[in-house]
Amino acid sequence: MEIILATQNNGKIKEFNELAKGTEFNFIPVPSNSTFPEETGSTFFENASIKANFAFSLTGRTCLGDDSGLEVDALNGKPGVHSSRFSKKATDESNVDKLLNELKGIPHEDRSARFKCCLVLIQEGTANLICSEGSVEGKIAEEKRGDRGFGYDPIFLPKGSLLHMAEMDQEKKNLISHRANAFKSLLEKLSSGLTEK
């Protein structure tokens, strides 16, 4: 069963299809010429809903909106919902560099953080929203390591791990990531509530 993922980020499409292995679901992106609405929500749920509703208005098919980000305790939860546009350039590299700069001088024990993810699914033929959330705790490292993943993965050190998120292969990442945890929760809800139209 195809589900429209409200993104044009190929990394996310790949990650969701990895997570969906062994299920009936296959994720495809919205049309490449689509102009996404501004993410004006103050929570991950609000932004995920904006994306899901936008994709649904375009396609009328079952759509999934995802909003995720990084919350750093020493920065009072920033960058949070602004994670993807934390810096002026709003690239992965510039966002990471800005975060490292803002945490200069903060000792390792005070660099606690978490990745959070909220998923909102709109099923074709219904107006019901199905929502799930997931998170992974960790710390912000003082240097980048690894070339896998995207976003803040090079500086995120998951709790209990010696590897930065960007050093993990996809299979290992899918066991612990915030997106994986949110997706597992979604699957549990879908197994009792989603039927193919």
C-alpha positions in Angstrom: 0.0 0.0 0.0 1.4 3.4 -1.0 1.5 6.2 1.4 2.4 9.7 0.3 5.1 11.1 2.6 4.8 14.8 2.9 8.5 15.6 2.0 10.8 16.0 -0.9 13.8 14.9 1.2 15.1 11.7 -0.3 16.9 10.8 2.9 13.5 10.7 4.7 11.9 8.7 2.0 14.7 6.1 2.2 14.6 6.0 6.0 10.8 5.5 6.1 11.0 2.7 3.5 13.8 1.0 5.6 11.5 1.3 8.6 8.6 -0.2 6.6 10.5 -3.3 5.5 8.4 -6.4 6.3 5.2 -4.3 6.2 2.7 -3.7 3.5 3.6 0.0 3.3 5.6 1.8 0.6 6.4 5.5 1.0 6.6 7.8 -2.0 7.2 11.6 -2.0 4.8 14.4 -3.0 5.1 15.7 -6.5 8.5 17.4 -7.0 7.0 20.7 -8.2 5.0 21.1 -5.0 5.6 24.2 -2.9 5.2 23.4 0.8 3.4 25.8 3.1 5.3 27.5 5.8 5.7 25.5 9.0 4.0 28.0 11.3 3.2 25.6 14.2 4.7 26.0 17.6 4.8 22.2 18.2 6.0 19.2 16.2 2.4 17.9 16.1 1.1 21.2 14.5 3.8 21.2 11.9 3.3 17.5 11.1 -0.4 18.2 10.7 0.3 21.1 8.3 2.4 18.8 6.1 0.0 15.9 6.2 -3.0 18.2 5.3 -1.0 19.8 2.5 -0.1 16.5 0.9 -3.7 15.2 1.3 -5.1 18.4 -0.3 -2.8 17.7 -3.3 -3.3 14.0 -3.7 -6.5 12.9 -1.9 -4.6 9.8 -0.9 -3.3 8.4 2.4 -0.6 10.8 3.5 1.9 11.0 6.4 3.3 14.2 7.8 6.5 14.1 9.8 8.0 16.8 11.9 11.0 16.2 14.0 13.8 18.1 15.6 16.4 18.4 18.3 15.8 19.8 21.8 18.9 20.9 23.7 18.4 21.4 27.4 21.2 24.0 27.8 19.5 26.1 25.1 16.1 25.8 26.8 14.8 23.3 24.2 16.2 25.1 21.1 16.4 24.6 18.2 13.2 22.5 18.6 10.6 23.1 15.8 13.2 25.4 14.1 15.8 22.6 13.8 15.9 22.6 10.0 16.1 26.3 9.8 18.2 27.1 12.9 20.8 29.0 11.0 20.5 31.7 8.3 21.6 29.4 5.5 19.4 26.6 6.9 21.7 23.8 5.6 22.6 20.8 7.6 26.2 22.0 7.9 25.4 25.5 8.9 22.8 24.4 11.5 25.3 22.0 13.1 28.0 24.7 13.1 25.7 27.2 14.8 24.6 24.7 17.4 28.2 23.8 18.3 29.1 27.5 18.5 26.2 28.1 20.9 27.3 25.3 23.1 31.0 26.3 23.3 32.3 26.0 26.8 29.3 23.9 28.0 30.7 20.7 29.7 29.8 17.3 28.4 27.5 16.5 31.4 25.4 19.6 30.7 24.9 18.9 26.9 21.8 16.6 27.3 19.5 16.6 24.3 16.9 14.6 22.5 15.6 14.0 19.1 11.8 14.1 18.9 9.5 13.0 16.1 5.8 13.4 15.6 3.9 11.6 12.8 0.4 12.5 11.6 -1.4 10.2 9.1 -4.5 11.1 7.2 -6.2 8.1 5.7 -7.8 8.3 2.3 -11.6 8.3 2.6 -11.7 9.5 6.2 -11.1 12.7 8.1 -9.4 11.0 11.0 -5.9 11.9 12.1 -3.7 9.2 13.5 -0.8 10.6 15.5 2.3 9.0 17.1 5.4 10.3 18.8 8.9 9.0 19.4 12.1 10.3 20.9 15.7 9.3 21.7 17.8 10.7 24.5 21.5 11.6 24.2 24.1 14.4 24.4 25.5 16.9 21.9 29.2 16.0 21.2 31.8 18.6 20.9 32.9 17.5 17.4 31.3 16.0 14.3 31.8 12.4 13.5 30.4 10.1 10.8 29.1 10.7 7.3 25.8 8.7 7.5 22.4 10.2 8.1 21.5 13.8 7.9 20.7 16.9 10.0 22.3 16.8 13.4 23.3 13.2 13.3 27.1 13.9 13.2 27.0 15.6 16.6 24.3 13.5 18.4 25.6 10.8 20.8 22.7 8.5 21.8 22.4 7.5 25.4 24.5 4.4 26.0 26.3 4.6 22.7 29.9 5.2 21.8 29.0 6.0 18.2 27.5 9.3 17.0 24.3 8.8 15.1 26.0 9.6 11.8 28.5 6.7 12.4 25.7 4.1 12.7 24.5 2.0 9.8 20.9 2.4 8.9 19.9 -1.0 10.5 21.4 0.0 13.9 19.9 3.5 13.7 16.5 2.1 13.0 16.6 0.2 16.3 16.9 3.4 18.4 16.0 6.5 16.4 13.2 8.9 17.3 11.6 8.3 13.9 11.9 4.6 14.3 10.2 4.8 17.7 7.4 7.0 16.3 6.9 4.7 13.4 6.7 1.6 15.7 4.0 3.4 17.7 2.2 4.3 14.4 2.2 0.7 13.2 0.6 -0.4 16.4 -2.2 2.1 15.8 -2.5 1.2 12.1 -2.8 -2.5 12.7 -6.1 -1.9 14.4 -7.3 1.2 12.5 -6.0 1.3 8.9 -7.7 -0.6 6.1 -6.8 -0.4 2.5 -9.3 1.5 0.4 
